[in-house]
Amino acid sequence: VAVFAGEAKVDLAVLNDHELDLNTSMMYRNEDYIEAIRLVSEKKVLLAPLVSKHFAFRDYLEAYRYIDENRESTMKVIINVQE
């Protein structure tokens, strides 16, 4: 299970010819958010280790450069709009 990065190319004729079904699902449901909030509030999931770096809003271009230069190791970059 993953989020596909590009446009998926599916040969619908193959599905039709072989009487196959193509099923999709929503990435996130309301229940997922409620459960995530509960887990974070109970400190069962720690968010701080997911944050790679913080930037002030005025440095947003630097933040995007950082993301581009560190694609393999960057998890989340926070741009603080109040700074």
Secondary structure in CASP SS format (residue, H / E / C, confidence):
PFRMAT SS
TARGET T0000
AUTHOR 0000-0000-0000
METHOD secondary structure of the structure
MODEL  1
V C 1.00
A C 1.00
V C 1.00
F C 1.00
A C 1.00
G C 1.00
E C 1.00
A C 1.00
K C 1.00
V C 1.00
D C 1.00
L H 1.00
A H 1.00
V H 1.00
L H 1.00
N H 1.00
D H 1.00
H C 1.00
E C 1.00
L C 1.00
D C 1.00
L C 1.00
N C 1.00
T C 1.00
S C 1.00
M C 1.00
M C 1.00
Y C 1.00
R C 1.00
N H 1.00
E H 1.00
D H 1.00
Y H 1.00
I H 1.00
E H 1.00
A H 1.00
I H 1.00
R H 1.00
L H 1.00
V H 1.00
S H 1.00
E C 1.00
K C 1.00
K C 1.00
V C 1.00
L C 1.00
L C 1.00
A H 1.00
P H 1.00
L H 1.00
V E 1.00
S E 1.00
K E 1.00
H E 1.00
F E 1.00
A E 1.00
F H 1.00
R H 1.00
D H 1.00
Y H 1.00
L H 1.00
E H 1.00
A H 1.00
Y H 1.00
R H 1.00
Y H 1.00
I H 1.00
D H 1.00
E H 1.00
N C 1.00
R C 1.00
E C 1.00
S C 1.00
T C 1.00
M C 1.00
K E 1.00
V E 1.00
I E 1.00
I E 1.00
N E 1.00
V C 1.00
Q C 1.00
E C 1.00
END
